[in-house]
Amino acid sequence: MNALTATNRNFRYAARILGLDSKLERSLLIPFREIKVECSIPKDDGSLATFVGFRIQHDNARGPMKGGIRYHPEVDPDEVNALAQLMTWKTAVAAIPYGGAKGGIGCNPRELSMSELERLTRVFTQKIHDLIGIHRDVPAPDMGTNSQTMAWILDEYSKFHGHSPAVVTGKPIDLGGSLGREAATGLGVFFATEALLAEHGKSISNMKFAIQGFGNVGSWAAKFFHEHGGKVVAVSDITGGVLNKENAADVKAKFIIEAANHPTDPEADEILSKKGVVILPDIYANSGGVTVSYFEWVQNIQGFMWEEEKVNHELKRYMMSAFKDIKTMCQTHNCNLRMGAFTLGVNRVAQATLLRGWE
């Protein structure tokens, strides 16, 4: 099942639990705006290369739209649509004042030189600069992009709109990036796990952890688990796979923390739930990254930067508070954590939409 089908299924299920009006339900599902632009650049050898860039802006009822920009050869519109929608629910679950967006360029960054990547990023920014902005849509790094990409977007955007550090997050520290951003998603995963285990009368210190995916998120999470007495017994990296209905029955873990986006197929979800496995869903578990992105945006708007200790303290407060809100929804609607999180997020967006007057 692809990411869009799965996300739509979770959304529809949450809408049913909440008893949403069918017109409102349809309106919440359809993206606010889809942008597609042509980006042509001269290559280093003098030839001309053309790429397609896009941005899906899903919902802005609760605030500016927020989401990553990825550079990847197979940018699938369905997947980007799903990820933009997921950001809408994720920011609502975290109680930060954003909606969801996602975008990128269909290219293989490994095959482009540094100067070609810079030219491509600047052309893309020129094409979308009047559709993004501090109070409109705030991009961030994603697959195949990094803080340098954000620095180029900031510079190009600022040529049109004046110095605007808050237009992107995930920037280099020297250009207004936030301390603690690098470790934020992994640290958020750690806080989320801590909250879940406490609920079951357990703590990090006597648990065993198997970590699938050892990139930025997995490696930081492993470090925090280890420092707090957890035993990291297995890790796998980029060559590792996903759980699906074929292998879901073999999973021995009692708790699954979804540190990636959409790692568990809905069919696998059902198999694991029947086995009594507790799954902490992606739209909560990995929201540490976007939460600290929000802190970066706030610091840029204030023109006042925080100590790393304050960033981490605020992150913990947000993660713990969101977990409490999810548990309340689980009790109210007698549902699992995934539906607790989805109903929480969807309900917050629906309420904001109704309050603003949408018909």
Protein Blocks (a to p, Z undefined) as FASTA:
>chain_A
ZZklmmmmmmmmmmmmnopafklmmmmmpcfbdcddddddddfkopacddddddddfblk
loccdddddddfblcfklmmmmmmmmmmmmmmnopacddddddddddfklpcfklmmmmm
mmmmmmmmmmgcfkloccdddehiafklmmmmmmmmmmmnopafklpghiafknopaehk
lmmmmmmmmmmmmmmmmmnopafklcccddehjafklmmmmmmmmmnopacfbdcdfkbc
cddfklmmmpmbfbdcdfbghkbcfklmmmmmmnopacddfklmmmmmmmmmmmmmmmmm
nopacdfklmmmmmmmmmmmmmmmmmmmmmmnopafklmmmmmmmmmmmmmmmmnopZZ
